[in-house]
Amino acid sequence: MKEKTMIYLEAQELKALREDARARRISLAELLRRLVREYLDTRKESRPPDAEVYLKIVALGSSGLTDVSELHDQHLGKALRREHAG
């Protein structure tokens, strides 16, 4: 369910947004909704990993691998890719 809100914008900001909405053939309200969704989606993507991810990386030292001290960057990169892939 949509809820009503009110914001104050600078005159030049409102003018630019209205022009953009007109060019896209959508309402100003729809443009603002899209901008908010885009912002929220971007914010989700850029969230830092949970602390649990870092604790798993620390566990690499007990992984049984014998070359962790020599190839730590490669092992760390693989662990981060694994954690963020799924």
A tleap script that builds the chain and sets N, CA, C and O, in Angstrom:
source leaprc.protein.ff14SB
mol = sequence {
  NMET LYS GLU LYS THR MET ILE TYR LEU GLU
  ALA GLN GLU LEU LYS ALA LEU ARG GLU ASP
  ALA ARG ALA ARG ARG ILE SER LEU ALA GLU
  LEU LEU ARG ARG LEU VAL ARG GLU TYR LEU
  ASP THR ARG LYS GLU SER ARG PRO PRO ASP
  ALA GLU VAL TYR LEU LYS ILE VAL ALA LEU
  GLY SER SER GLY LEU THR ASP VAL SER GLU
  LEU HIE ASP GLN HIE LEU GLY LYS ALA LEU
  ARG ARG GLU HIE ALA CGLY
}
set mol.1.N position { 0.841 -1.180 0.000 }
set mol.1.CA position { 0.000 0.000 0.000 }
set mol.1.C position { 0.887 1.245 0.000 }
set mol.1.O position { 1.836 1.340 0.778 }
set mol.2.N position { 0.582 2.158 -0.844 }
set mol.2.CA position { 1.355 3.393 -0.926 }
set mol.2.C position { 0.926 4.343 0.184 }
set mol.2.O position { -0.242 4.407 0.568 }
set mol.3.N position { 1.914 5.076 0.683 }
set mol.3.CA position { 1.634 6.078 1.704 }
set mol.3.C position { 2.052 7.439 1.179 }
set mol.3.O position { 2.988 7.561 0.390 }
set mol.4.N position { 1.352 8.438 1.625 }
set mol.4.CA position { 1.616 9.798 1.188 }
set mol.4.C position { 2.714 10.416 2.051 }
set mol.4.O position { 2.756 10.216 3.265 }
set mol.5.N position { 3.604 11.174 1.396 }
set mol.5.CA position { 4.642 11.901 2.122 }
set mol.5.C position { 4.828 13.256 1.455 }
set mol.5.O position { 4.356 13.486 0.342 }
set mol.6.N position { 5.510 14.132 2.142 }
set mol.6.CA position { 5.750 15.455 1.586 }
set mol.6.C position { 7.216 15.797 1.781 }
set mol.6.O position { 7.782 15.575 2.851 }
set mol.7.N position { 7.827 16.344 0.730 }
set mol.7.CA position { 9.223 16.766 0.826 }
set mol.7.C position { 9.360 18.180 0.281 }
set mol.7.O position { 8.537 18.647 -0.506 }
set mol.8.N position { 10.404 18.835 0.712 }
set mol.8.CA position { 10.725 20.167 0.213 }
set mol.8.C position { 11.963 20.066 -0.662 }
set mol.8.O position { 12.974 19.494 -0.255 }
set mol.9.N position { 11.882 20.624 -1.867 }
set mol.9.CA position { 12.993 20.623 -2.804 }
set mol.9.C position { 13.327 22.055 -3.189 }
set mol.9.O position { 12.485 22.951 -3.116 }
set mol.10.N position { 14.545 22.245 -3.590 }
set mol.10.CA position { 14.934 23.542 -4.154 }
set mol.10.C position { 14.205 23.712 -5.488 }
set mol.10.O position { 13.911 22.726 -6.164 }
set mol.11.N position { 13.920 24.927 -5.858 }
set mol.11.CA position { 13.161 25.197 -7.084 }
set mol.11.C position { 13.827 24.572 -8.311 }
set mol.11.O position { 13.147 23.988 -9.156 }
set mol.12.N position { 15.158 24.695 -8.412 }
set mol.12.CA position { 15.844 24.152 -9.585 }
set mol.12.C position { 15.816 22.625 -9.597 }
set mol.12.O position { 15.809 22.016 -10.666 }
set mol.13.N position { 15.801 22.003 -8.416 }
set mol.13.CA position { 15.709 20.543 -8.340 }
set mol.13.C position { 14.337 20.076 -8.839 }
set mol.13.O position { 14.239 19.142 -9.634 }
set mol.14.N position { 13.293 20.735 -8.363 }
set mol.14.CA position { 11.944 20.376 -8.760 }
set mol.14.C position { 11.746 20.586 -10.260 }
set mol.14.O position { 11.123 19.767 -10.935 }
set mol.15.N position { 12.274 21.672 -10.761 }
set mol.15.CA position { 12.162 21.956 -12.203 }
set mol.15.C position { 12.837 20.857 -13.016 }
set mol.15.O position { 12.273 20.371 -13.996 }
set mol.16.N position { 14.034 20.469 -12.615 }
set mol.16.CA position { 14.770 19.427 -13.339 }
set mol.16.C position { 14.030 18.091 -13.275 }
set mol.16.O position { 13.964 17.370 -14.271 }
set mol.17.N position { 13.479 17.764 -12.117 }
set mol.17.CA position { 12.736 16.517 -11.975 }
set mol.17.C position { 11.468 16.520 -12.826 }
set mol.17.O position { 11.138 15.514 -13.455 }
set mol.18.N position { 10.768 17.631 -12.844 }
set mol.18.CA position { 9.556 17.729 -13.678 }
set mol.18.C position { 9.898 17.574 -15.152 }
set mol.18.O position { 9.186 16.895 -15.893 }
set mol.19.N position { 10.994 18.208 -15.577 }
set mol.19.CA position { 11.411 18.083 -16.979 }
set mol.19.C position { 11.767 16.643 -17.319 }
set mol.19.O position { 11.421 16.145 -18.390 }
set mol.20.N position { 12.461 15.980 -16.400 }
set mol.20.CA position { 12.834 14.581 -16.614 }
set mol.20.C position { 11.591 13.696 -16.688 }
set mol.20.O position { 11.491 12.832 -17.560 }
set mol.21.N position { 10.652 13.912 -15.779 }
set mol.21.CA position { 9.415 13.129 -15.783 }
set mol.21.C position { 8.646 13.359 -17.080 }
set mol.21.O position { 8.131 12.412 -17.676 }
set mol.22.N position { 8.570 14.600 -17.511 }
set mol.22.CA position { 7.864 14.930 -18.755 }
set mol.22.C position { 8.528 14.240 -19.945 }
set mol.22.O position { 7.843 13.702 -20.815 }
set mol.23.N position { 9.855 14.257 -19.983 }
set mol.23.CA position { 10.587 13.623 -21.083 }
set mol.23.C position { 10.350 12.109 -21.105 }
set mol.23.O position { 10.325 11.496 -22.172 }
set mol.24.N position { 10.178 11.518 -19.931 }
set mol.24.CA position { 9.932 10.064 -19.839 }
set mol.24.C position { 8.457 9.711 -19.981 }
set mol.24.O position { 8.085 8.540 -20.063 }
set mol.25.N position { 7.622 10.756 -20.006 }
set mol.25.CA position { 6.173 10.585 -20.106 }
set mol.25.C position { 5.604 9.811 -18.914 }
set mol.25.O position { 4.759 8.928 -19.060 }
set mol.26.N position { 6.096 10.176 -17.741 }
set mol.26.CA position { 5.580 9.623 -16.492 }
set mol.26.C position { 5.310 10.774 -15.537 }
set mol.26.O position { 5.767 11.896 -15.755 }
set mol.27.N position { 4.580 10.492 -14.501 }
set mol.27.CA position { 4.295 11.542 -13.520 }
set mol.27.C position { 5.531 11.806 -12.663 }
set mol.27.O position { 6.444 10.984 -12.580 }
set mol.28.N position { 5.529 12.951 -12.043 }
set mol.28.CA position { 6.611 13.286 -11.119 }
set mol.28.C position { 6.640 12.277 -9.975 }
set mol.28.O position { 7.713 11.854 -9.546 }
set mol.29.N position { 5.481 11.895 -9.490 }
set mol.29.CA position { 5.408 10.922 -8.393 }
set mol.29.C position { 6.031 9.583 -8.816 }
set mol.29.O position { 6.758 8.963 -8.041 }
set mol.30.N position { 5.744 9.145 -10.043 }
set mol.30.CA position { 6.307 7.874 -10.513 }
set mol.30.C position { 7.823 7.978 -10.656 }
set mol.30.O position { 8.546 7.038 -10.323 }
set mol.31.N position { 8.298 9.104 -11.145 }
set mol.31.CA position { 9.746 9.300 -11.248 }
set mol.31.C position { 10.396 9.213 -9.871 }
set mol.31.O position { 11.422 8.554 -9.703 }
set mol.32.N position { 9.802 9.873 -8.900 }
set mol.32.CA position { 10.357 9.844 -7.546 }
set mol.32.C position { 10.320 8.436 -6.957 }
set mol.32.O position { 11.264 8.025 -6.283 }
set mol.33.N position { 9.235 7.690 -7.205 }
set mol.33.CA position { 9.175 6.309 -6.723 }
set mol.33.C position { 10.286 5.473 -7.341 }
set mol.33.O position { 10.930 4.680 -6.654 }
set mol.34.N position { 10.508 5.651 -8.638 }
set mol.34.CA position { 11.576 4.907 -9.314 }
set mol.34.C position { 12.949 5.273 -8.761 }
set mol.34.O position { 13.795 4.402 -8.558 }
set mol.35.N position { 13.166 6.556 -8.519 }
set mol.35.CA position { 14.445 6.996 -7.966 }
set mol.35.C position { 14.678 6.414 -6.569 }
set mol.35.O position { 15.795 6.020 -6.233 }
set mol.36.N position { 13.629 6.364 -5.770 }
set mol.36.CA position { 13.751 5.794 -4.424 }
set mol.36.C position { 14.066 4.302 -4.516 }
set mol.36.O position { 14.937 3.811 -3.797 }
set mol.37.N position { 13.363 3.572 -5.398 }
set mol.37.CA position { 13.632 2.132 -5.569 }
set mol.37.C position { 15.067 1.900 -6.030 }
set mol.37.O position { 15.752 1.007 -5.531 }
set mol.38.N position { 15.513 2.708 -6.982 }
set mol.38.CA position { 16.884 2.590 -7.481 }
set mol.38.C position { 17.896 2.820 -6.360 }
set mol.38.O position { 18.873 2.081 -6.234 }
set mol.39.N position { 17.659 3.834 -5.560 }
set mol.39.CA position { 18.537 4.120 -4.428 }
set mol.39.C position { 18.563 2.948 -3.455 }
set mol.39.O position { 19.633 2.533 -3.011 }
set mol.40.N position { 17.394 2.414 -3.122 }
set mol.40.CA position { 17.327 1.308 -2.170 }
set mol.40.C position { 17.994 0.052 -2.714 }
set mol.40.O position { 18.661 -0.667 -1.969 }
set mol.41.N position { 17.822 -0.219 -4.005 }
set mol.41.CA position { 18.493 -1.373 -4.622 }
set mol.41.C position { 20.002 -1.206 -4.587 }
set mol.41.O position { 20.725 -2.157 -4.290 }
set mol.42.N position { 20.478 -0.020 -4.883 }
set mol.42.CA position { 21.919 0.252 -4.866 }
set mol.42.C position { 22.468 0.112 -3.456 }
set mol.42.O position { 23.559 -0.423 -3.256 }
set mol.43.N position { 21.724 0.585 -2.501 }
set mol.43.CA position { 22.160 0.507 -1.102 }
set mol.43.C position { 22.283 -0.949 -0.655 }
set mol.43.O position { 23.208 -1.292 0.082 }
set mol.44.N position { 21.365 -1.803 -1.092 }
set mol.44.CA position { 21.429 -3.220 -0.748 }
set mol.44.C position { 22.688 -3.858 -1.321 }
set mol.44.O position { 23.349 -4.657 -0.659 }
set mol.45.N position { 23.012 -3.495 -2.563 }
set mol.45.CA position { 24.178 -4.076 -3.225 }
set mol.45.C position { 25.481 -3.663 -2.569 }
set mol.45.O position { 26.451 -4.421 -2.590 }
set mol.46.N position { 25.517 -2.491 -1.995 }
set mol.46.CA position { 26.776 -1.979 -1.460 }
set mol.46.C position { 26.918 -2.194 0.050 }
set mol.46.O position { 27.833 -1.655 0.674 }
set mol.47.N position { 26.014 -2.980 0.630 }
set mol.47.CA position { 26.112 -3.249 2.073 }
set mol.47.C position { 27.387 -4.011 2.382 }
set mol.47.O position { 27.747 -4.931 1.647 }
set mol.48.N position { 28.072 -3.652 3.443 }
set mol.48.CA position { 29.265 -4.420 3.829 }
set mol.48.C position { 28.870 -5.808 4.286 }
set mol.48.O position { 27.764 -6.006 4.788 }
set mol.49.N position { 29.761 -6.768 4.120 }
set mol.49.CA position { 29.443 -8.133 4.559 }
set mol.49.C position { 29.222 -8.185 6.068 }
set mol.49.O position { 29.734 -7.353 6.817 }
set mol.50.N position { 28.456 -9.171 6.491 }
set mol.50.CA position { 28.236 -9.384 7.912 }
set mol.50.C position { 29.545 -9.789 8.586 }
set mol.50.O position { 30.447 -10.310 7.930 }
set mol.51.N position { 29.649 -9.553 9.876 }
set mol.51.CA position { 30.852 -9.905 10.636 }
set mol.51.C position { 31.150 -11.393 10.528 }
set mol.51.O position { 32.305 -11.809 10.617 }
set mol.52.N position { 30.119 -12.184 10.338 }
set mol.52.CA position { 30.283 -13.635 10.215 }
set mol.52.C position { 31.207 -14.000 9.051 }
set mol.52.O position { 31.961 -14.970 9.133 }
set mol.53.N position { 31.148 -13.231 7.984 }
set mol.53.CA position { 32.009 -13.476 6.819 }
set mol.53.C position { 33.480 -13.331 7.214 }
set mol.53.O position { 34.320 -14.137 6.815 }
set mol.54.N position { 33.777 -12.309 7.991 }
set mol.54.CA position { 35.163 -12.091 8.397 }
set mol.54.C position { 35.650 -13.205 9.323 }
set mol.54.O position { 36.814 -13.603 9.274 }
set mol.55.N position { 34.754 -13.695 10.156 }
set mol.55.CA position { 35.143 -14.782 11.056 }
set mol.55.C position { 35.468 -16.056 10.274 }
set mol.55.O position { 36.351 -16.817 10.669 }
set mol.56.N position { 34.767 -16.286 9.181 }
set mol.56.CA position { 35.063 -17.440 8.339 }
set mol.56.C position { 36.434 -17.295 7.685 }
set mol.56.O position { 37.143 -18.283 7.495 }
set mol.57.N position { 36.801 -16.075 7.346 }
set mol.57.CA position { 38.107 -15.830 6.734 }
set mol.57.C position { 39.213 -16.140 7.733 }
set mol.57.O position { 40.246 -16.701 7.368 }
set mol.58.N position { 38.999 -15.780 8.978 }
set mol.58.CA position { 39.981 -16.068 10.015 }
set mol.58.C position { 40.208 -17.572 10.109 }
set mol.58.O position { 41.315 -18.022 10.403 }
set mol.59.N position { 39.161 -18.341 9.859 }
set mol.59.CA position { 39.250 -19.795 9.943 }
set mol.59.C position { 40.127 -20.386 8.844 }
set mol.59.O position { 40.429 -21.578 8.887 }
set mol.60.N position { 40.540 -19.599 7.873 }
set mol.60.CA position { 41.437 -20.118 6.839 }
set mol.60.C position { 42.717 -20.676 7.452 }
set mol.60.O position { 43.322 -21.602 6.911 }
set mol.61.N position { 43.115 -20.115 8.565 }
set mol.61.CA position { 44.330 -20.585 9.228 }
set mol.61.C position { 44.224 -22.030 9.691 }
set mol.61.O position { 45.237 -22.710 9.852 }
set mol.62.N position { 43.016 -22.493 9.902 }
set mol.62.CA position { 42.832 -23.889 10.316 }
set mol.62.C position { 42.218 -24.714 9.183 }
set mol.62.O position { 41.557 -25.724 9.429 }
set mol.63.N position { 42.439 -24.282 7.955 }
set mol.63.CA position { 41.829 -24.944 6.804 }
set mol.63.C position { 42.523 -26.234 6.406 }
set mol.63.O position { 41.965 -27.028 5.649 }
set mol.64.N position { 43.732 -26.452 6.903 }
set mol.64.CA position { 44.484 -27.626 6.487 }
set mol.64.C position { 45.373 -27.354 5.285 }
set mol.64.O position { 46.187 -28.197 4.908 }
set mol.65.N position { 45.221 -26.184 4.684 }
set mol.65.CA position { 46.080 -25.819 3.557 }
set mol.65.C position { 47.473 -25.510 4.088 }
set mol.65.O position { 47.614 -24.883 5.138 }
set mol.66.N position { 48.477 -25.936 3.385 }
set mol.66.CA position { 49.844 -25.757 3.878 }
set mol.66.C position { 50.516 -24.494 3.341 }
set mol.66.O position { 51.601 -24.130 3.797 }
set mol.67.N position { 49.877 -23.819 2.371 }
set mol.67.CA position { 50.518 -22.662 1.766 }
set mol.67.C position { 49.790 -21.344 2.066 }
set mol.67.O position { 49.943 -20.374 1.325 }
set mol.68.N position { 49.012 -21.305 3.131 }
set mol.68.CA position { 48.235 -20.112 3.455 }
set mol.68.C position { 49.131 -18.910 3.713 }
set mol.68.O position { 48.811 -17.799 3.291 }
set mol.69.N position { 50.246 -19.115 4.399 }
set mol.69.CA position { 51.112 -17.974 4.699 }
set mol.69.C position { 51.768 -17.427 3.440 }
set mol.69.O position { 52.061 -16.233 3.371 }
set mol.70.N position { 52.000 -18.263 2.458 }
set mol.70.CA position { 52.635 -17.817 1.215 }
set mol.70.C position { 51.628 -17.265 0.208 }
set mol.70.O position { 51.922 -16.306 -0.507 }
set mol.71.N position { 50.452 -17.865 0.154 }
set mol.71.CA position { 49.450 -17.491 -0.849 }
set mol.71.C position { 48.183 -16.939 -0.202 }
set mol.71.O position { 47.076 -17.179 -0.683 }
set mol.72.N position { 48.355 -16.199 0.892 }
set mol.72.CA position { 47.191 -15.717 1.635 }
set mol.72.C position { 46.262 -14.858 0.798 }
set mol.72.O position { 45.044 -14.952 0.949 }
set mol.73.N position { 46.804 -14.021 -0.082 }
set mol.73.CA position { 45.943 -13.160 -0.895 }
set mol.73.C position { 45.035 -13.973 -1.811 }
set mol.73.O position { 43.847 -13.677 -1.943 }
set mol.74.N position { 45.597 -14.994 -2.440 }
set mol.74.CA position { 44.793 -15.833 -3.329 }
set mol.74.C position { 43.713 -16.583 -2.554 }
set mol.74.O position { 42.563 -16.646 -2.990 }
set mol.75.N position { 44.084 -17.153 -1.403 }
set mol.75.CA position { 43.101 -17.885 -0.598 }
set mol.75.C position { 42.022 -16.948 -0.067 }
set mol.75.O position { 40.847 -17.311 -0.024 }
set mol.76.N position { 42.412 -15.766 0.331 }
set mol.76.CA position { 41.460 -14.782 0.829 }
set mol.76.C position { 40.492 -14.371 -0.281 }
set mol.76.O position { 39.283 -14.292 -0.061 }
set mol.77.N position { 41.026 -14.113 -1.459 }
set mol.77.CA position { 40.174 -13.755 -2.605 }
set mol.77.C position { 39.180 -14.846 -2.938 }
set mol.77.O position { 38.009 -14.562 -3.192 }
set mol.78.N position { 39.630 -16.095 -2.941 }
set mol.78.CA position { 38.729 -17.220 -3.224 }
set mol.78.C position { 37.644 -17.320 -2.159 }
set mol.78.O position { 36.479 -17.557 -2.478 }
set mol.79.N position { 38.020 -17.141 -0.899 }
set mol.79.CA position { 37.048 -17.227 0.191 }
set mol.79.C position { 36.005 -16.115 0.074 }
set mol.79.O position { 34.816 -16.360 0.278 }
set mol.80.N position { 36.435 -14.908 -0.249 }
set mol.80.CA position { 35.488 -13.795 -0.402 }
set mol.80.C position { 34.552 -14.025 -1.578 }
set mol.80.O position { 33.351 -13.778 -1.465 }
set mol.81.N position { 35.081 -14.496 -2.707 }
set mol.81.CA position { 34.232 -14.782 -3.863 }
set mol.81.C position { 33.211 -15.874 -3.531 }
set mol.81.O position { 32.050 -15.786 -3.930 }
set mol.82.N position { 33.641 -16.885 -2.813 }
set mol.82.CA position { 32.762 -17.983 -2.418 }
set mol.82.C position { 31.632 -17.449 -1.517 }
set mol.82.O position { 30.468 -17.806 -1.697 }
set mol.83.N position { 31.982 -16.611 -0.569 }
set mol.83.CA position { 30.987 -16.078 0.361 }
set mol.83.C position { 29.985 -15.164 -0.333 }
set mol.83.O position { 28.800 -15.177 0.001 }
set mol.84.N position { 30.450 -14.371 -1.296 }
set mol.84.CA position { 29.552 -13.410 -1.951 }
set mol.84.C position { 28.795 -14.037 -3.117 }
set mol.84.O position { 27.822 -13.456 -3.597 }
set mol.85.N position { 29.215 -15.192 -3.575 }
set mol.85.CA position { 28.535 -15.858 -4.686 }
set mol.85.C position { 27.271 -16.579 -4.220 }
set mol.85.O position { 26.373 -16.839 -5.021 }
set mol.86.N position { 27.203 -16.887 -2.992 }
set mol.86.CA position { 26.003 -17.605 -2.590 }
set mol.86.C position { 25.956 -17.802 -1.157 }
set mol.86.O position { 25.005 -18.393 -0.646 }
savepdb mol mol.pdb
quit
